[in-house]
Amino acid sequence: MTSQAALLRIENLSVSYQFGNRWMEAVHDFRLAIQSGQVYGLVGESGSGKSTVASAVMRYVPHNGRIERGSVVNFQGVNLVEKSLREMQQIWAHDLTLVPQNPGAALNPSIRIGEQLAELMRLQRRLPESVVQERVLESLHRVNLPDPRAILTRYPHQLSGGQQQRVMIAMALIPSPQMLILDEPTTNLDVTTEATILDLIETLIRSEGTGALYITHNLGVVAQLCDRAAVMYAGEILEDAEINDLFAGPLHPYTIGLLNSIPRAGQTKRERPLATIPGKPPLLQERPNACVFSDRCPLVIDICRTEKPPLESSGENRLVRCHRWREIEAGNVDAVYPTEIESDVAELAHREILLQAHNLSKTFNSQSTLFNVLGGKVSPPTHAVEDVTLSILKGRTYGLVGESGSGKTTLARMIIGLTEPTSGEIALMGIDLQGDVRQRSREVLAQLQMIFQNPQMSLNPYLTVGEAIRRPLIKLAQLTYTQAEAEARRLLKAVNLREEYVDRYPSELSGGEKQRVAIARAFASNPALIVCDEPVSALDVSVQSAVLNLLVQLQEERNAAYLFISHDLAVVGYLADYVAVMYLGELFEVGYARDLFSPPLHPYTEALISAIPVPDPAIRTDRIHLSGEIPSPAHKPTGCAFHTRCPHKLGQICEVESPPWQHHGNEHHIRCHRTPEELAQIQAYLLNKAKA
């Protein structure tokens, strides 16, 4: 790995944390070199030390952490480890910026967004206030924030997580830094916004010679954006290579496991289960003085448990830490993990309708403020969901996709009973449901459950795992304490957790384990329908594949139906039987998952799929960049709601007339003024053009 003329060169970096009187090493002998204009990916599971590396480079290690002696973080010829806090402040302000993973914790909650951005502008140079305000507005336009003028006046808590992240990216780009550290910057964003942000980052880097360390668990992003990448596990680099070499011929079993865990576009649960990496990363105090991956490796031999493999050259400009990499390279051994479960998912067949929503709508009336009343202003209502009709079959998965703000979660909340519909009807097994959860019977509550995006927030930190699972068993299933205790242990086994987890608290679990507990709790009342709102978006790819396999397995065993909401179309395509595409509160395309993605017909579905980062650097997709900004639900366009951004707009008819539903065979329906045949011809033309 060359380090000549490196913008950032890291050597022998080791970082430790103090717990009680003991110091434990979180990062061991980390090294890499980033050139100007280069994007360097850093991938690995949660707890591997990626964010600790970012903190060390920024010299922002927590109070109980320290950078060990001998560590070198050389930036523009200067060792940052030797710099004082005052000297680092100057470097942060002009040359080295960080986009953190948690924007909510990074933004000042008491200062409006516009003032936080303006403060950074003023730090850079003396500018007239009018110019400062103009550039602040421009910075929000660059990151594709809707209604940026309104965003300027808001506080951080008034923005969604995705909007907060885009503000953080805008702040990081203001000084035109020499080096960007990006710690999971697009995790909370939908695919179209992620594509816009990634293009923005790439443009900055290529045009201005900025270097970037891009930390992520999304291997598709790494494949499409990065020039090279390092794979990290339990505080150590296991493999480091040019991006094409890494994906074409991984040499470490861990890298191979990560790449095989990814659901690919077009792959479905009916073909085979996703590959998984069994076990979990070792805790700091459990890391062996040997190969840190030995307990999970399919190729482990005696030497792996007794000797730490060196980080050695495995070819020109490539490093690997494995005792058996030469055998893997020669093809003498196979590092593919055995599949834990066999795919026996039944083919689609006619099934009874479980839940039906008919003409469901939700309008939020804006709250009047004293200033609006005195000024005679009346804020328009927000049409979050409009005239949605859908049917969910017993034992099947209904996928719901769309950008942030499309109304997916509002629709789910109406079905589950957390939000009361403005109009429309919901029926479960032929029984009309009242809109508010408080009006529903215990029997109905038992039949409808929900798995949330963030298990950390949905689990009570003061309840043990056993208590969390027993409560719905006692309250909804009306079991006795003894029966509930036995059932809780059985449910833990069903989600592949040991019985002794009943006595653990959420703080003692990993992210994947917490989500497994949340799934066990959702199944406790043996529901007919489970609403899954982004249940795997915050998980590592290896954990995500295990959770998806678990959902498939439990669905087959218990005949439960899922309403599965996600912005990851590859995940939805894998798990869902039927998929609906939603935009600004309306459905625009519905059909079987196997038909919806090959090829996509509606222009909006086409744009969503084109934005998926393909986990293969040899495949470069032409992203469809939707023109303009996402309209506000309070100011929806007339006619077709998508016409302001549609790449295949017909003309005035799209602006004034609502598009009709058109049938395209086999339960596939499209809502567009163009016929399905026209849309298919457009797709065929674009495909031939791409091949040429």
N, C-alpha and C positions, 0 to 999 in steps of 0.2 A: 504494500500500500504506500504510494508515494506521498511525501509530505512537503515536497519542494514548493516554495512560494505559497504555502498554505495560509489562508486568511485566519483560520482557527485550527490550532494543532493541540490535541490533548494527548498527554503521555502519562502513564503510570498513575492515573487518577483513581484514588481510593477514598471513599466517604463512609464514615461510621456514625451511628446514632447511640446515644447513651440511654440505657434503661436501668434505672436504679444505680448501682455502682459498676455496671458492666457496659463496656463499649462493644457493639456488634457491627460488623462490616456489612454495609448495604450494597456498595459498589466496590469491585475488586479489579485493580489493574486495567482500567478502561483506557482505550486509546483509539483515536481516529484523527483524520486530517481533512478539513473542508476547504476547497478552493473558492475563490471569488466566482460567482455565477453558478455555483454547484448546489444542488439540493441533495442532502444526505439524509436518508431515512433511518430511523431507529425504531425497530419493532420488537414486540414481545408482550407477554401477558402482564396483567396487573401485578404489581409487586416485584417486577423484574429489575427495577431500578432506573427506568427511563426518565421519570420526572426528577429523581435525585440527581441524575447527570445534568439535566437542564438547570436545576437549582445551583449546582456547583459551578457550572459555566457562568451563570449570572452572579455568582458570589452571594446567593440568597439562601444559604443553607439554614434550616431552622435552628433555634437556640440550643437544642439538644443534639445537634449534629456538628461534625467537624470534617474538614478536608485534611487527609493525612499528609504527613511530611513526604516530600519527594514527588508530590503531584504537580503536574505542569498543565496549565490552561493558558496557552500562548495565543493571544489575540492581537493581530497587527504588530507582531514582534514584541509584545509586552506580556509578561506572566501575570495574569489577573489574580492569581493566588496571593501575590505579594502586595496588591493594591489596598489602600485604605477605603473606608466607606465613602468618604468625600470624593476621592478620585473615581470610584465606581459610579457615583451619581452623574458625573460628567459623561462617562462612557455610556451609561443607560440613556441619557437624554439625547445623545446624538448618533451613536454608532452601533449599539447592541440593544435590541428590544426583544421582549418576550410576549407571546400570546398565550396566556395560561389556559388550563383545562376548565377551570371554574370561573367564568366571568362574573358571576354574582358576588363572589368573594373579592374580586379584584377591583370592581367599580365602587366608588364612594357612594354609599346609599343616601347621603344628605345633600349631594350636589347634582344639579340637573346635568343631563348628558351634554348639552351644548357648552356649558361652562367647563366641564371636564376636558372636552376636546380643545376649547379655546385656550385653556391654561397651558396645554402642551404646545400649541401654536406660538404662544407668547414666549415660551422658553427658548424656542429655536432662533428667533430673530425679532428685532423691533419692527413691527408692522402696524399700519393704521388699523383701528378697530374694525372698520368696514371691510378691509381685506381679510382680517382674521375670521370674521363671521362668514364671509364668502367661501373661504377655504374650508372652514368647518363643515359647511353645507355640502361642499364638493366631496369631502372625505366620506360622508355618509352615502352620497350617490354612488361612489366607487364600489361600495360593498353591497349594493342592491337592496338597501333598506326602503320599504314602502313609506311614503309620506314623510320624508326626512325632516321637513320643517316642524312637523308635529313631534317627531322623536327628540329634537333639540330641546324641547320644553319639558320633557318628561324626566322623572327620576328612574333609576335602574329597576326598582321593583315594579314599575309600570310597563316594563318590556318583557317579552317572552325570553326563554333561555337562548333561542336562536338569534333573536335580535340583540341581546346582550353580547353574544359572541361576535357578531358582526361589528358592534361598536368597538370591542377590544381589538379586532383586526384593523379597523380604521385608525385607532389610536397608535398601534404599532407601526403603521405605514407613514404616519405624519412626518417623522424626521428623515425619511428616506435612508434608513439605516444601512450600514455595511453588512450587518449580520442579523438574521432573524432566528429566534428560537421559537418554534411552534409546537406547543404541547397539546395534542389532540384538538386542533382548532376547528374542525368541522364535524365533530362527533354528534352534536345536537342539531345539525342542519339537515334539511331535506336535500334530495339529490340535485335538484336544479340550482339551489343556492350554493350547495357544496361545489358544483361544477363551476359556477361563476367565481367563487372565492379562489378555487384552485387555479383557474385561468389568470386571475388577478395576481396571485402570488408568483406564478410562473412568469408572467409578463414583467413584473418588477425585477425579478431575479435575472432574467435574460437581458433586459434592456439596461439595467443599472449596475450589473455585476455584483449584485447582492448575494451573499452566501446564506444558506438556510440549513438548520438542523430540524427535520420534520419528524416529530414523535407521534406515532399512531399505532393502533391495532388493526387498521383497515389496509389490508394488503393490496386491494384494488387501487387505492390512492397511491400507495408506494410504487406500484407497477407503472402507473400513468404519469406520475409527477417526478419521481426521484431519479437521480443519475446513478447512485449506488446506495447500499443499505447495509446496516449492521443489525444482526439478530441477537437480542439480549435475553438472558434467562438467569434468574437468581443472582443478579449483580455482575454477571460476566458476559463478555461477548463470546458467542458460540460460532458465529460465522459473519464474514464481512466480504462483500464482493460487489462488482459492477452489477447493475440491476438485471441486465439480460442474462448474465451468468447465474445469478442467484435463483431466478425463476426457471431457467431452462435446465439447470443441473444442480439442485441443492445438494450439499455434501453432509449436512448434519441432520440426524434423525429428528431433531426438534423443528428445524426449518421445513422438512418434508411433512411433518405432522401438521404444522400450521397451514401450509399450502393446501393440503388435502381436506382441511376442515371447512373450507370456504364453500358455501352454496353457489354454484355457477348459474348464470342466466340460462333458463330453459331446463335446469335439473329439477326433478320433482320427487316427492316422497315415494312415488310408486315405482321408481327405478331401483333405488337402493338407499339405505340410511346414510347420513353424513358420517364421514370418518371423524373420530374423536381421539384426543390424547388422554388416556386414563390417568387418574390421580390428580394431584394439584402441586403447585410449586412449594418448595420447602420454606418454612418460616426462617427468619434471620438466625434464630438460635438452633435451627435444625440443619443448617447447610453443612454438608460433609466436606472434609478436607480431601476430596477426591472429585470425580465428575459430578457436578451439581445436578445433572439430568439423569443420573443412573437409575433412580427409583421409578422413572416413567419411560425409560428407553426400551424399545422392542429388541435392540441389539446388544443389550448389556452383557458383559462378560466379567470375569473375576477382576481383571486389572482396572475396570471402570469403577469398582467399589473401593479400591485401595490407593490409586494414584490419580492425581489431577492431571488431565491432559494439557499439554502446552498449546498456546495460540500460535500455530505455525503456518507457514506459507504453503498453500496447496496449489500454487500456480502463479502466473504473472498477476501481480496486483490483487491477490486474493488470500484470505486468512480463514482458518477453521480450527476449532478446538474439539477434537474427537479422536479417540484411540483407533477408530475403525474407518476413518474417512477414505483411506485408500481403497478399502474393500467396496465401499459405497460407490466411489468413482469408477472402479473397474466393473461394477455390476455383479460382483460376487455375492453380495448380500442384499436383501430387500428390507428397507426401513419402513415399509407401509404398515400401519397399525391394523391389527385384526379388528373387524367390525363386531361390536358387542351384541347387536341385535340384527336379526334378519328382517328384510322388508317384506311384509306380507299384507300390505295395505290393499284392500279390495278395490277393484275398479269401480268407477262411477256407475251407479245404478239408480233407478227411481226410488226415492225415499219420501217419507212423509214430511210435510212442512212442519217445522218446530215453531219458528217465530216469523211473524209477518208484520211489517210496518207499511202503512198505507198513507201516502200523501203527508208525510211527516215534515213539519216546519217548526223552526224556532227563531223568534225575533226578540232581540234584546233592545229595550228602550233605553236610550242614553239618560243617565242621571242628570237632572238639572242642577246647576250650581248657582250661587248667589250672583256671580258675575254674568253668567249667561242670562239669568232672569232680568237683571238690571239693564243689560245691553240689548235685550229683546231678541237674543239668539236662541234658536231651538235646534238642538242636535238631532240629526236624522237617526232613525232606528237602524240597528245592525241586523241584517238578515243572515244569520249564521248557517241555517239549514233551510232549504226551500224545496218542498214538494218531493220528498224522497220516498220511493217505494222499493222495498226489498224483501226477499224471502230467504230464510236460513233453514236448511234441511237438517234433520236429525243425524247426528254423527258425522257431519261434514264441516269444513272450514270455509268461511266466507271472508275473503281478504278485502281490505279497504285501504286504498292508497291515494296519495295526493300530497301537495305541498303543505307546509305549515300555514294555518289559517284557512284551510279548505273546508273545515267543519267536521272532520272525522271524529274528534274527541267529543264535540257537542252531540253528534248523532249517537255515539256510544253511551254518553251520559243519559240521554233521553231513554234509551233502551233499558239501561240498568236501573233507572229511576232516580238518578241524582239531579237531573234537570227536567223540569216539566215542559212538555211540548206546548207550543202556541196553538197548533192545530194538528190534526192527523190522528191516526189510530195505531195502537200496538196490540197484537194478540199473541199469546204464548199458548201453544197447543189448543188453539181455538178459543181461549179465554181472554177477554178484553182486559188489558192492564191499565190501572190508573196511573196517571203521569208521575206522581210523587211517590218515592220509596216508602214514605210514612203511611201511605194509603194502601200499601200492598200487604197481602197476608203473609204469614210465616211460611206457608207452603210455596208461594211464589218467590219469596226471598231465597229460599233454599234452592230453587231451580235456576236462579240467575246469580252468577258470581263474577268477580273481576280480578285480573292480574294487572298490576300497575307497572309503569315503566321503571320506577326506582324502588327496588325492594327495601332499600335503606329507610326511605320515608314511609313506606306502607307497613313496616313491622314496628310494633311498639318496643322501644329499647328496654323497657322495664319488665317485659314479659319474656319468659323462657320460650323456646321453640315449642315445647309441649303445651304450655298455656295458650299460645297463639293458635295452635291447631285444635285444642280441645274446646275452645269457646264456641266456634260454629257447630261443632258436633253436639254440644250440650244445648245450645240455644235454638239451633235450626233443625238438627236431626233428632233432638230430644233424647239423647243417650244419657245413661247414668255416668257418673264420674269414672267408674271402673271400666265401663264399655268404651267411653271416650278415650281413656288412657291407652287401652289396647288398640283401638282404631288409629290413634295418633302414631303409635309405633309402626303399625302396618303401613300407614301412608308414607312415613319417612322411608321405609324400605322400598316403596313403590317409586319414590323419586331418587333412589340410589343414595340415601343417607343412612348412616348407622343409627341404631336405636338410641344409643347414648346421647344423640343430639337433642333429645327431649329436654335435657337439663342445661343446655347452652343458651346464652343470650345472643342477640343479633351481632353485637360487637365482637363476638368470638368466631364469626363466620366470614368466609370470603364472599365476594359479590355473587358468584355463581351459586354458592350454597344458600345465600339469602333468597335468591330467586327460586331455588328449588323448594324452600320452605313456603314461600308465597304460593307456589303452584300446589303444594300439598294442602295448604289451607283452603285454596279455592276449590279443590276437589272434595273437601271434608264433608260437605252436605250432599255429595253425589249429584251435582247440578246437571241440568239438561243443556245449559248454554253458559259458556265462559267467555266474557269479553276480555280480550288480551290487547292492552293499549301499549304498544311499543315494548313488549316484554323482554326483548333480547338486544335492543339497540345499544345499551350501555355495557354489554358483556364482551369479553375477548372472543375472538373467533373460535378458539378451542372450546371455551365454555358455551358459547352460543350454539355450536353444533350439537353438544351433548344435551342442552335444554330443548332444542328443536326435535331431536330424536325422542326425548322423553315425552314431549307433547304429542307426537305421533303415536307413540306406544300407549299412552294413557287414553287417547281418543279411541283407539281400536279396542282397548280393554273395557272401557266404560261407556262407549257409544255417545260421548259428549260432543256437542257442537261448539265451534269457536267462531267468534267474530274477531278476526285478527287484524289489528291496525298497525301499519308500519310505513316508514318512508324508504325502507330497503326493499326494492322490488325483487331482488334475487331471493331474499328470504320469503317474501309473500308468494312468489312463483313456486318455490319449493314446497311450502306448507299448505297453501290454499287450494281448494277444489274449484271455487268460483271467486272471481275478483270483480270489484267495482272501483272505478276511477272517479275521484271526486275533485271538483274545482269550485271555489267560491260558493260552497253550500249546495251544489247541484251535482248529480251523477251525469257523466258524459259517455261512459262506455262500461258495459258489463258483459261478462262471459266466462266460460271455463278458462282456467289458468293456462291450460295447454294451447288454447286458441288465441288468447289475448296478446301473447308475446311473440308470436311468430306468423306474420309480422304484426306489429301494432298498427292499427288503422286510424284511430282518432289522432289528430295532430297533437293533442295534449299528452296522450299516452305515448306517442312517438317521442316527444321531447323528454318525458320522464325516463324512458328506457335508454335513450341516447346518452343521458347524463350519468348512467351507472358506470363507475370506474371499473373496468375489466381487470381482473387480477392476472394479467399477462402483458408484459411490456411489448411483446411482438405484435399485439393487436391494438391498433390505434383507431378509436372510434371518432367519427365526426360529431361532436356535440352540437345539438340544436339549441342555439341561444335564443330564448324567448325574448322578443322585443318588449321594451317598456317595463314598468314595474307592476307588481301584483296589485290590482285595485283593492281599495278598502271595501269590506263587506257593507259598510255604511253608504258607499257610493258605487254600487254595482253598475257596470255598463248595461245599456239597453240591448235588446236583441240577444245574441249569443254572448254569455258572460266572458267567453274566452276570445272574442274577436279582437280585443286590443293587443293581444300578444300572439295571435295565430299566424304561423308561417304560410298557411295555405288558405288564407281568407279569400272568399269569393268576391265580395263587394258589399254594396249597401244592404243587401238582404241580411247579411250577418250582423249588421249594426242595428237593424230595426225589428227583425223577426226572431222569435225564439226558435231554435232548431228543432226539428221533429225527431222522434225516435225511429230508427230504421233497423229492420231485422236482417241479420247476415248469416242466418242458419245456425242450428245447434245451440240455441239459447244465447247467441251472441247478438247484442244490440248496441247500436252506436247512435249518438245524438249529435247530428251534424247536418248542415245544409248540403254538403257534398254527399253523393251516394257512396255506399261501400265499395262499389266497383271503381269509382274515380279514385278513392283513397288507396285502394289496392294497387292501381296503376301508378300512382305517385310513389308508393313504397317500392315497387319493382324498378321504377326509373332511378330512384335514389340508390338502390342496392347495386344496380348495374354501373352507375356512375362511380360508386365507391370502389368497385372491383377494377374499373378501368384506371 
